[in-house]
Amino acid sequence: MKLEKSKLYEMVRATGYIETLNLSRSMEEKSAKEYNITLVLSACPYEKDDLRVELKFNEVTDFKIGNINNFYKIFIEVSDMSDCQLEGIRYIAEDVEHGTIFVQCNEIQYKYIKI
């Protein structure tokens, strides 16, 4: 899937409250260092049928999680690092306002989900 920043920004702006944050690691021999992060954002976490967005950061090379103990909306900005020739890093995604999340990765997938 080609990353369309305007579509991703629209989806994140419509939601923005962290509902789930999941870090996983592939244990296959060829990808022993491959981490993936799945982040689900909700428009209002108290509503069961509310709008949610699932962001998947694949082939993560570095990440930082800031203070997630507050209840505020985050906004994730994505920078395309393809031209910088950084090995394994195509995108940097971060919440620049609150420093809640910072991810360096090779691929970002996103979609609306129903829970």
MMTF fields as JSON, N, C-alpha, C and O atoms, coordinates in Angstrom:
{
  "mmtfVersion": "1.0.0",
  "mmtfProducer": "UNKNOWN",
  "numBonds": 459,
  "numAtoms": 460,
  "numGroups": 115,
  "numChains": 1,
  "numModels": 1,
  "chainsPerModel": [1],
  "groupsPerChain": [115],
  "chainIdList": ["A"],
  "bondAtomList": [4, 2, 8, 6, 12, 10, 16, 14, 20, 18, 24, 22, 28, 26, 32, 30, 36, 34, 40, 38, 44, 42, 48, 46, 52, 50, 56, 54, 60, 58, 64, 62, 68, 66, 72, 70, 76, 74, 80, 78, 84, 82, 88, 86, 92, 90, 96, 94, 100, 98, 104, 102, 108, 106, 112, 110, 116, 114, 120, 118, 124, 122, 128, 126, 132, 130, 136, 134, 140, 138, 144, 142, 148, 146, 152, 150, 156, 154, 160, 158, 164, 162, 168, 166, 172, 170, 176, 174, 180, 178, 184, 182, 188, 186, 192, 190, 196, 194, 200, 198, 204, 202, 208, 206, 212, 210, 216, 214, 220, 218, 224, 222, 228, 226, 232, 230, 236, 234, 240, 238, 244, 242, 248, 246, 252, 250, 256, 254, 260, 258, 264, 262, 268, 266, 272, 270, 276, 274, 280, 278, 284, 282, 288, 286, 292, 290, 296, 294, 300, 298, 304, 302, 308, 306, 312, 310, 316, 314, 320, 318, 324, 322, 328, 326, 332, 330, 336, 334, 340, 338, 344, 342, 348, 346, 352, 350, 356, 354, 360, 358, 364, 362, 368, 366, 372, 370, 376, 374, 380, 378, 384, 382, 388, 386, 392, 390, 396, 394, 400, 398, 404, 402, 408, 406, 412, 410, 416, 414, 420, 418, 424, 422, 428, 426, 432, 430, 436, 434, 440, 438, 444, 442, 448, 446, 452, 450, 456, 454],
  "bondOrderList": [1, 1, 1, 1, 1, 1, 1, 1, 1, 1, 1, 1, 1, 1, 1, 1, 1, 1, 1, 1, 1, 1, 1, 1, 1, 1, 1, 1, 1, 1, 1, 1, 1, 1, 1, 1, 1, 1, 1, 1, 1, 1, 1, 1, 1, 1, 1, 1, 1, 1, 1, 1, 1, 1, 1, 1, 1, 1, 1, 1, 1, 1, 1, 1, 1, 1, 1, 1, 1, 1, 1, 1, 1, 1, 1, 1, 1, 1, 1, 1, 1, 1, 1, 1, 1, 1, 1, 1, 1, 1, 1, 1, 1, 1, 1, 1, 1, 1, 1, 1, 1, 1, 1, 1, 1, 1, 1, 1, 1, 1, 1, 1, 1, 1],
  "groupList": [{"groupName": "MET", "atomNameList": ["N", "CA", "C", "O"], "elementList": ["N", "C", "C", "O"], "formalChargeList": [0, 0, 0, 0], "bondAtomList": [1, 0, 2, 1, 3, 2], "bondOrderList": [1, 1, 2], "singleLetterCode": "M", "chemCompType": "L-PEPTIDE LINKING"}, {"groupName": "LYS", "atomNameList": ["N", "CA", "C", "O"], "elementList": ["N", "C", "C", "O"], "formalChargeList": [0, 0, 0, 0], "bondAtomList": [1, 0, 2, 1, 3, 2], "bondOrderList": [1, 1, 2], "singleLetterCode": "K", "chemCompType": "L-PEPTIDE LINKING"}, {"groupName": "LEU", "atomNameList": ["N", "CA", "C", "O"], "elementList": ["N", "C", "C", "O"], "formalChargeList": [0, 0, 0, 0], "bondAtomList": [1, 0, 2, 1, 3, 2], "bondOrderList": [1, 1, 2], "singleLetterCode": "L", "chemCompType": "L-PEPTIDE LINKING"}, {"groupName": "GLU", "atomNameList": ["N", "CA", "C", "O"], "elementList": ["N", "C", "C", "O"], "formalChargeList": [0, 0, 0, 0], "bondAtomList": [1, 0, 2, 1, 3, 2], "bondOrderList": [1, 1, 2], "singleLetterCode": "E", "chemCompType": "L-PEPTIDE LINKING"}, {"groupName": "SER", "atomNameList": ["N", "CA", "C", "O"], "elementList": ["N", "C", "C", "O"], "formalChargeList": [0, 0, 0, 0], "bondAtomList": [1, 0, 2, 1, 3, 2], "bondOrderList": [1, 1, 2], "singleLetterCode": "S", "chemCompType": "L-PEPTIDE LINKING"}, {"groupName": "TYR", "atomNameList": ["N", "CA", "C", "O"], "elementList": ["N", "C", "C", "O"], "formalChargeList": [0, 0, 0, 0], "bondAtomList": [1, 0, 2, 1, 3, 2], "bondOrderList": [1, 1, 2], "singleLetterCode": "Y", "chemCompType": "L-PEPTIDE LINKING"}, {"groupName": "VAL", "atomNameList": ["N", "CA", "C", "O"], "elementList": ["N", "C", "C", "O"], "formalChargeList": [0, 0, 0, 0], "bondAtomList": [1, 0, 2, 1, 3, 2], "bondOrderList": [1, 1, 2], "singleLetterCode": "V", "chemCompType": "L-PEPTIDE LINKING"}, {"groupName": "ARG", "atomNameList": ["N", "CA", "C", "O"], "elementList": ["N", "C", "C", "O"], "formalChargeList": [0, 0, 0, 0], "bondAtomList": [1, 0, 2, 1, 3, 2], "bondOrderList": [1, 1, 2], "singleLetterCode": "R", "chemCompType": "L-PEPTIDE LINKING"}, {"groupName": "ALA", "atomNameList": ["N", "CA", "C", "O"], "elementList": ["N", "C", "C", "O"], "formalChargeList": [0, 0, 0, 0], "bondAtomList": [1, 0, 2, 1, 3, 2], "bondOrderList": [1, 1, 2], "singleLetterCode": "A", "chemCompType": "L-PEPTIDE LINKING"}, {"groupName": "THR", "atomNameList": ["N", "CA", "C", "O"], "elementList": ["N", "C", "C", "O"], "formalChargeList": [0, 0, 0, 0], "bondAtomList": [1, 0, 2, 1, 3, 2], "bondOrderList": [1, 1, 2], "singleLetterCode": "T", "chemCompType": "L-PEPTIDE LINKING"}, {"groupName": "GLY", "atomNameList": ["N", "CA", "C", "O"], "elementList": ["N", "C", "C", "O"], "formalChargeList": [0, 0, 0, 0], "bondAtomList": [1, 0, 2, 1, 3, 2], "bondOrderList": [1, 1, 2], "singleLetterCode": "G", "chemCompType": "PEPTIDE LINKING"}, {"groupName": "ILE", "atomNameList": ["N", "CA", "C", "O"], "elementList": ["N", "C", "C", "O"], "formalChargeList": [0, 0, 0, 0], "bondAtomList": [1, 0, 2, 1, 3, 2], "bondOrderList": [1, 1, 2], "singleLetterCode": "I", "chemCompType": "L-PEPTIDE LINKING"}, {"groupName": "ASN", "atomNameList": ["N", "CA", "C", "O"], "elementList": ["N", "C", "C", "O"], "formalChargeList": [0, 0, 0, 0], "bondAtomList": [1, 0, 2, 1, 3, 2], "bondOrderList": [1, 1, 2], "singleLetterCode": "N", "chemCompType": "L-PEPTIDE LINKING"}, {"groupName": "CYS", "atomNameList": ["N", "CA", "C", "O"], "elementList": ["N", "C", "C", "O"], "formalChargeList": [0, 0, 0, 0], "bondAtomList": [1, 0, 2, 1, 3, 2], "bondOrderList": [1, 1, 2], "singleLetterCode": "C", "chemCompType": "L-PEPTIDE LINKING"}, {"groupName": "PRO", "atomNameList": ["N", "CA", "C", "O"], "elementList": ["N", "C", "C", "O"], "formalChargeList": [0, 0, 0, 0], "bondAtomList": [1, 0, 2, 1, 3, 2], "bondOrderList": [1, 1, 2], "singleLetterCode": "P", "chemCompType": "L-PEPTIDE LINKING"}, {"groupName": "ASP", "atomNameList": ["N", "CA", "C", "O"], "elementList": ["N", "C", "C", "O"], "formalChargeList": [0, 0, 0, 0], "bondAtomList": [1, 0, 2, 1, 3, 2], "bondOrderList": [1, 1, 2], "singleLetterCode": "D", "chemCompType": "L-PEPTIDE LINKING"}, {"groupName": "PHE", "atomNameList": ["N", "CA", "C", "O"], "elementList": ["N", "C", "C", "O"], "formalChargeList": [0, 0, 0, 0], "bondAtomList": [1, 0, 2, 1, 3, 2], "bondOrderList": [1, 1, 2], "singleLetterCode": "F", "chemCompType": "L-PEPTIDE LINKING"}, {"groupName": "GLN", "atomNameList": ["N", "CA", "C", "O"], "elementList": ["N", "C", "C", "O"], "formalChargeList": [0, 0, 0, 0], "bondAtomList": [1, 0, 2, 1, 3, 2], "bondOrderList": [1, 1, 2], "singleLetterCode": "Q", "chemCompType": "L-PEPTIDE LINKING"}, {"groupName": "HIS", "atomNameList": ["N", "CA", "C", "O"], "elementList": ["N", "C", "C", "O"], "formalChargeList": [0, 0, 0, 0], "bondAtomList": [1, 0, 2, 1, 3, 2], "bondOrderList": [1, 1, 2], "singleLetterCode": "H", "chemCompType": "L-PEPTIDE LINKING"}],
  "groupTypeList": [0, 1, 2, 3, 1, 4, 1, 2, 5, 3, 0, 6, 7, 8, 9, 10, 5, 11, 3, 9, 2, 12, 2, 4, 7, 4, 0, 3, 3, 1, 4, 8, 1, 3, 5, 12, 11, 9, 2, 6, 2, 4, 8, 13, 14, 5, 3, 1, 15, 15, 2, 7, 6, 3, 2, 1, 16, 12, 3, 6, 9, 15, 16, 1, 11, 10, 12, 11, 12, 12, 16, 5, 1, 11, 16, 11, 3, 6, 4, 15, 0, 4, 15, 13, 17, 2, 3, 10, 11, 7, 5, 11, 8, 3, 15, 6, 3, 18, 10, 9, 11, 16, 6, 17, 13, 12, 3, 11, 17, 5, 1, 5, 11, 1, 11],
  "groupIdList": [1, 2, 3, 4, 5, 6, 7, 8, 9, 10, 11, 12, 13, 14, 15, 16, 17, 18, 19, 20, 21, 22, 23, 24, 25, 26, 27, 28, 29, 30, 31, 32, 33, 34, 35, 36, 37, 38, 39, 40, 41, 42, 43, 44, 45, 46, 47, 48, 49, 50, 51, 52, 53, 54, 55, 56, 57, 58, 59, 60, 61, 62, 63, 64, 65, 66, 67, 68, 69, 70, 71, 72, 73, 74, 75, 76, 77, 78, 79, 80, 81, 82, 83, 84, 85, 86, 87, 88, 89, 90, 91, 92, 93, 94, 95, 96, 97, 98, 99, 100, 101, 102, 103, 104, 105, 106, 107, 108, 109, 110, 111, 112, 113, 114, 115],
  "secStructList": [7, 7, 7, 7, 2, 2, 2, 2, 2, 2, 2, 2, 2, 2, 7, 7, 3, 3, 3, 3, 3, 3, 3, 3, 3, 7, 7, 1, 4, 4, 4, 6, 6, 7, 3, 3, 3, 3, 3, 3, 3, 3, 1, 7, 6, 6, 7, 6, 6, 7, 7, 3, 3, 3, 3, 3, 3, 3, 3, 3, 7, 3, 3, 3, 3, 7, 7, 7, 7, 1, 7, 7, 7, 7, 7, 3, 3, 3, 3, 3, 7, 4, 4, 4, 6, 7, 6, 6, 7, 7, 3, 3, 3, 3, 3, 6, 6, 6, 7, 7, 3, 3, 3, 3, 3, 1, 3, 3, 3, 3, 3, 3, 3, 7, 7],
  "xCoordList": [0.84, 0.0, 0.886, 1.788, 0.629, 1.368, 0.872, -0.333, 1.792, 1.429, 0.884, 1.584, -0.355, -0.973, -1.083, -1.991, -0.147, -0.094, -1.399, -1.835, -2.029, -3.263, -4.362, -5.108, -4.468, -5.466, -5.132, -6.013, -3.856, -3.424, -3.696, -4.21, -3.364, -3.59, -5.077, -5.46, -5.904, -7.353, -7.847, -8.662, -7.364, -7.785, -7.324, -8.091, -6.08, -5.54, -6.233, -6.521, -6.495, -7.163, -8.582, -9.065, -9.251, -10.617, -10.644, -11.692, -9.516, -9.44, -8.45, -8.726, -7.318, -6.259, -6.062, -5.042, -7.006, -6.812, -6.267, -6.858, -5.161, -4.551, -5.427, -5.701, -5.86, -6.634, -5.753, -5.761, -4.997, -4.073, -2.744, -2.669, -1.707, -0.353, 0.275, 0.426, 0.644, 1.143, 2.475, 2.586, 3.467, 4.787, 4.98, 4.797, 5.348, 5.593, 6.906, 7.395, 7.457, 8.729, 8.588, 8.119, 8.994, 8.99, 10.185, 11.305, 9.949, 11.032, 11.489, 12.154, 11.135, 11.62, 13.108, 13.599, 13.809, 15.268, 15.722, 16.671, 15.064, 15.496, 15.18, 15.727, 14.318, 13.933, 13.999, 13.079, 15.048, 15.155, 15.132, 14.859, 15.411, 15.412, 14.197, 14.175, 13.19, 12.055, 10.982, 10.333, 10.813, 9.761, 8.648, 8.893, 7.429, 6.266, 5.47, 5.365, 4.92, 4.092, 2.712, 2.584, 1.687, 0.312, -0.283, -0.249, -0.82, -1.403, -2.851, -3.119, -3.79, -5.198, -5.589, -5.444, -6.09, -6.553, -8.068, -8.675, -8.666, -10.119, -10.541, -9.8, -11.739, -12.294, -12.739, -12.607, -13.262, -13.673, -13.61, -14.488, -12.62, -12.433, -13.572, -13.61, -14.505, -15.586, -16.764, -17.661, -16.771, -17.856, -17.43, -16.404, -18.184, -17.809, -17.852, -17.001, -18.802, -18.936, -18.338, -18.717, -17.423, -16.84, -15.831, -15.376, -15.494, -14.527, -13.131, -12.681, -12.462, -11.103, -10.215, -10.672, -8.941, -7.946, -6.837, -6.351, -6.44, -5.327, -4.126, -4.191, -3.031, -1.777, -0.795, -0.601, -0.184, 0.832, 2.149, 2.267, 3.135, 4.491, 5.298, 5.545, 5.708, 6.406, 7.899, 8.337, 8.667, 10.129, 10.67, 11.405, 10.293, 10.69, 12.156, 12.584, 12.925, 14.337, 14.601, 15.587, 13.71, 13.86, 12.497, 11.696, 12.244, 11.001, 11.196, 12.04, 10.402, 10.396, 8.946, 8.156, 8.614, 7.286, 7.455, 8.217, 6.744, 6.799, 5.729, 5.292, 5.316, 4.308, 2.946, 2.374, 2.44, 1.117, 0.084, -1.008, 0.434, -0.445, -1.459, -2.298, -1.388, -2.323, -3.417, -3.25, -4.534, -5.645, -5.756, -6.525, -4.961, -5.052, -4.882, -4.308, -5.402, -5.297, -3.865, -3.198, -3.42, -2.121, -2.331, -3.383, -1.336, -1.354, -0.004, 1.033, -0.019, 1.208, 1.581, 0.795, 2.778, 3.317, 4.279, 5.033, 4.24, 5.08, 6.046, 5.642, 7.324, 8.347, 8.851, 9.176, 8.916, 9.442, 10.949, 11.437, 11.686, 13.145, 13.808, 15.011, 13.061, 13.571, 14.806, 15.74, 14.816, 15.931, 17.183, 18.249, 17.077, 18.218, 19.134, 20.2, 18.738, 19.519, 19.899, 21.036, 18.942, 19.143, 18.72, 17.593, 19.583, 19.307, 18.119, 18.134, 17.093, 15.926, 14.954, 13.963, 15.218, 14.333, 13.76, 14.463, 12.487, 11.802, 10.949, 10.774, 10.419, 9.551, 9.932, 10.416, 9.701, 9.739, 8.358, 7.886, 7.724, 6.396, 6.502, 7.054, 5.969, 6.075, 4.969, 4.432, 4.654, 3.74, 4.618, 5.173, 4.743, 5.675, 5.185, 6.002, 3.898, 3.378, 3.612, 4.065, 3.305, 3.394, 4.55, 4.859, 5.187, 6.289, 5.835, 6.61, 4.578, 4.02, 4.635, 4.88, 4.89, 5.424, 6.355, 6.113, 7.422, 8.393, 8.755, 9.152, 8.619, 8.885, 9.679, 9.333, 10.753, 11.465, 11.142, 11.322, 10.662, 10.239, 10.379, 10.681, 10.154, 10.254, 8.889, 8.819, 7.803, 6.476, 5.426, 5.526, 4.414, 3.275, 2.009, 1.813, 1.149, -0.166, -1.209, -0.978, -2.355, -3.4, -4.758, -4.912, -5.751, -7.117, -8.085, -7.715, -9.333, -10.41, -10.779, -10.753, -11.122, -11.524, -12.781, -13.096, -13.481, -14.631, -14.256, -13.665, -14.593, -14.314, -15.622, -15.634],
  "yCoordList": [-1.176, 0.0, 1.241, 1.368, 2.145, 3.394, 4.312, 4.446, 4.933, 5.828, 7.134, 7.861, 7.42, 8.689, 9.513, 9.314, 10.441, 11.209, 11.926, 11.947, 12.512, 13.265, 12.341, 12.735, 11.134, 10.172, 9.734, 9.668, 9.435, 9.042, 10.167, 9.905, 11.405, 12.533, 12.705, 12.971, 12.551, 12.656, 11.602, 11.905, 10.382, 9.287, 9.521, 9.315, 9.947, 10.183, 11.386, 11.368, 12.413, 13.607, 13.269, 13.856, 12.329, 11.94, 11.103, 10.964, 10.556, 9.706, 10.34, 11.418, 9.711, 10.349, 9.907, 10.241, 9.166, 8.67, 7.245, 6.384, 6.996, 5.667, 4.684, 4.867, 3.648, 2.585, 1.375, 0.828, 0.959, -0.159, 0.15, 0.865, -0.414, -0.311, -1.678, -2.165, -2.305, -3.668, -3.744, -3.318, -4.284, -4.502, -5.993, -6.768, -6.397, -7.819, -7.977, -7.047, -9.175, -9.475, -10.782, -11.781, -10.767, -11.984, -12.825, -12.322, -14.093, -14.976, -15.918, -16.918, -15.602, -16.394, -16.145, -15.053, -17.139, -17.051, -15.866, -15.174, -15.626, -14.559, -13.158, -12.18, -13.049, -11.718, -11.643, -11.128, -12.137, -12.208, -10.838, -10.739, -9.793, -8.456, -7.638, -6.425, -8.274, -7.517, -7.317, -8.265, -6.071, -5.688, -4.987, -4.327, -5.137, -4.461, -3.847, -4.433, -2.687, -2.007, -1.788, -1.292, -2.159, -1.891, -0.918, -1.153, 0.166, 1.213, 1.396, 1.622, 1.301, 1.548, 2.861, 3.041, 3.769, 5.069, 5.117, 4.611, 5.728, 5.821, 7.283, 8.13, 7.57, 8.924, 9.17, 10.279, 8.139, 8.23, 6.835, 6.019, 6.532, 5.179, 4.627, 3.425, 5.475, 4.995, 4.435, 3.821, 4.636, 4.161, 2.899, 2.907, 1.819, 0.546, 0.562, -0.061, 1.243, 1.248, 2.495, 2.874, 3.117, 4.349, 4.086, 2.958, 5.128, 5.073, 4.77, 5.367, 3.835, 3.478, 3.36, 2.997, 3.674, 3.551, 2.65, 2.809, 1.699, 0.814, 1.231, 1.267, 1.543, 1.874, 0.745, 0.347, 0.233, -0.807, -0.271, 0.139, -0.282, 0.121, -1.162, -1.845, -1.493, -2.749, -2.525, -1.473, -3.543, -3.517, -2.295, -1.474, -2.207, -1.102, -1.251, -2.313, -0.177, -0.199, 0.528, 0.251, 1.464, 2.194, 2.748, 3.114, 2.806, 3.417, 3.924, 3.433, 4.913, 5.463, 5.719, 6.209, 5.384, 5.639, 6.646, 6.418, 7.75, 8.771, 8.534, 7.401, 9.571, 9.49, 9.174, 9.996, 7.996, 7.611, 7.596, 7.049, 8.198, 8.205, 9.348, 9.457, 10.186, 11.297, 10.963, 10.087, 11.666, 11.438, 12.652, 13.579, 12.616, 13.666, 13.064, 11.988, 13.796, 13.323, 13.505, 14.491, 12.536, 12.659, 12.909, 12.593, 13.47, 13.631, 13.169, 13.725, 12.174, 11.57, 12.205, 12.199, 12.745, 13.278, 12.243, 11.601, 12.092, 11.103, 11.829, 12.681, 11.48, 12.011, 10.87, 9.797, 11.101, 10.118, 10.298, 11.347, 9.277, 9.331, 8.575, 8.317, 8.223, 7.412, 8.027, 7.31, 9.33, 10.001, 10.11, 10.46, 9.822, 9.959, 8.735, 8.769, 7.679, 6.445, 5.866, 5.446, 5.852, 5.237, 3.78, 3.496, 2.871, 1.45, 1.004, 1.131, 0.481, -0.053, 0.99, 0.643, 2.272, 3.329, 4.081, 4.806, 3.888, 4.612, 5.744, 6.784, 5.526, 6.527, 6.779, 5.892, 8.002, 8.349, 8.896, 9.844, 8.292, 8.718, 9.13, 8.399, 10.306, 10.766, 11.73, 12.46, 11.699, 12.674, 13.827, 13.782, 14.854, 15.935, 16.85, 17.488, 16.925, 17.816, 17.284, 18.023, 16.004, 15.443, 14.461, 14.086, 14.041, 13.081, 11.703, 10.955, 11.367, 10.099, 8.909, 7.874, 9.044, 7.922, 8.439, 9.482, 7.683, 7.942, 6.59, 5.679, 6.454, 5.167, 5.402, 6.261, 4.622, 4.55, 3.192, 2.169, 3.17, 1.902, 1.898, 2.919, 0.741, 0.579, 0.667, 0.961, 0.417, 0.41, 0.834, 0.514, 1.561, 1.938, 1.521, 1.842, 0.796, 0.429, 1.042, 1.183, 1.404, 2.033, 1.723, 1.587, 1.614, 1.334, 1.632, 1.634, 1.884, 1.988, 0.586, -0.342, 0.412, -0.893, -0.755, 0.32, -1.863, -1.987, -2.969, -4.013, -2.642, -3.544, -3.983, -4.754],
  "zCoordList": [0.0, 0.0, 0.0, 0.829, -0.922, -0.985, 0.124, 0.338, 0.814, 1.91, 1.352, 0.647, 1.669, 1.299, 2.572, 3.38, 2.741, 3.98, 4.285, 5.435, 3.274, 3.537, 4.077, 4.973, 3.551, 4.038, 5.465, 6.322, 5.712, 7.05, 8.05, 9.137, 7.709, 8.607, 8.909, 10.048, 7.889, 8.067, 9.056, 9.927, 8.928, 9.806, 11.241, 12.181, 11.412, 12.755, 13.397, 14.594, 12.623, 13.162, 13.633, 14.6, 12.957, 13.327, 14.602, 15.232, 14.977, 16.175, 17.151, 17.679, 17.404, 18.166, 19.603, 20.206, 20.173, 21.537, 21.472, 20.819, 22.135, 22.1, 22.86, 24.046, 22.172, 22.807, 23.075, 24.178, 22.072, 22.27, 21.599, 20.599, 22.186, 21.655, 21.82, 22.94, 20.706, 20.745, 20.008, 18.858, 20.673, 20.081, 19.897, 20.836, 18.693, 18.452, 17.697, 17.055, 17.794, 17.136, 16.379, 16.924, 15.131, 14.332, 14.749, 14.842, 14.997, 15.436, 14.325, 14.593, 13.08, 11.963, 11.79, 12.075, 11.332, 11.214, 10.367, 10.735, 9.249, 8.35, 8.861, 8.352, 9.842, 10.331, 11.855, 12.489, 12.428, 13.885, 14.547, 15.743, 13.801, 14.381, 13.969, 14.177, 13.391, 12.868, 13.925, 14.367, 14.316, 15.255, 14.49, 13.481, 14.977, 14.421, 15.564, 16.642, 15.328, 16.322, 15.719, 14.599, 16.467, 16.062, 17.073, 18.281, 16.558, 17.378, 16.94, 15.76, 17.885, 17.576, 18.242, 19.451, 17.412, 17.893, 17.82, 16.876, 18.82, 18.91, 18.98, 19.479, 18.473, 18.596, 20.035, 20.552, 20.67, 22.066, 22.662, 22.381, 23.464, 23.963, 24.8, 25.063, 25.229, 26.079, 25.292, 25.871, 23.998, 23.151, 22.42, 21.739, 22.539, 21.931, 20.403, 19.768, 19.802, 18.344, 17.705, 16.597, 18.391, 17.906, 16.787, 16.598, 16.062, 14.975, 15.513, 16.49, 14.856, 15.248, 14.019, 12.935, 14.208, 13.152, 13.656, 14.776, 12.814, 13.147, 12.304, 11.075, 12.99, 12.326, 12.593, 13.741, 11.552, 11.705, 11.192, 10.037, 12.065, 11.718, 11.589, 12.583, 10.375, 10.114, 9.924, 9.458, 10.298, 10.214, 10.974, 10.425, 12.222, 13.099, 13.48, 13.932, 13.295, 13.664, 14.978, 15.661, 15.33, 16.589, 16.981, 16.121, 18.266, 18.746, 20.156, 20.905, 20.498, 21.849, 22.222, 21.415, 23.446, 23.979, 25.11, 26.05, 25.011, 26.048, 27.096, 27.298, 27.746, 28.796, 28.182, 27.466, 28.463, 27.956, 29.078, 28.921, 30.203, 31.361, 31.327, 32.221, 30.318, 30.2, 29.201, 28.353, 29.307, 28.385, 27.468, 27.72, 26.394, 25.398, 24.015, 23.846, 23.025, 21.652, 21.163, 21.478, 20.395, 19.766, 18.281, 17.725, 17.664, 16.217, 15.691, 16.052, 14.857, 14.355, 13.021, 12.073, 12.965, 11.721, 11.144, 11.875, 9.825, 9.147, 8.217, 7.426, 8.32, 7.417, 6.556, 7.063, 5.261, 4.316, 4.257, 3.838, 4.675, 4.745, 3.594, 3.644, 2.578, 1.469, 0.82, 0.46, 0.67, -0.001, 0.862, 0.355, 2.136, 3.052, 3.061, 3.674, 2.403, 2.296, 3.666, 3.881, 4.572, 5.876, 5.77, 5.365, 6.118, 5.956, 6.809, 8.033, 6.142, 6.834, 7.346, 7.99, 7.073, 7.562, 6.366, 5.661, 6.166, 5.1, 5.672, 5.038, 6.886, 7.5, 8.955, 9.657, 9.378, 10.794, 11.122, 10.495, 12.106, 12.545, 14.004, 14.827, 14.321, 15.709, 16.076, 15.244, 17.352, 17.945, 18.414, 19.512, 17.589, 17.893, 19.018, 19.682, 19.242, 20.276, 21.687, 22.561, 21.912, 23.258, 23.433, 24.564, 22.365, 22.467, 22.926, 23.522, 22.649, 23.101, 22.386, 23.006, 21.077, 20.319, 19.226, 18.618, 18.995, 17.933, 17.343, 18.07, 16.024, 15.366, 14.085, 13.274, 13.918, 12.642, 12.052, 12.713, 10.802, 10.228, 8.705, 8.087, 8.129, 6.695, 6.008, 4.815, 6.748, 6.136, 7.154, 8.339, 6.674, 7.508, 6.78, 5.608, 7.498, 6.975, 7.897, 9.098, 7.335, 8.141, 7.547, 6.333, 8.442, 7.994, 9.125, 10.299, 8.75, 9.731, 10.178, 9.371, 11.444, 11.943, 12.796, 13.305, 12.936, 13.838, 14.92, 14.644, 16.141, 17.253, 17.852, 18.812]
}
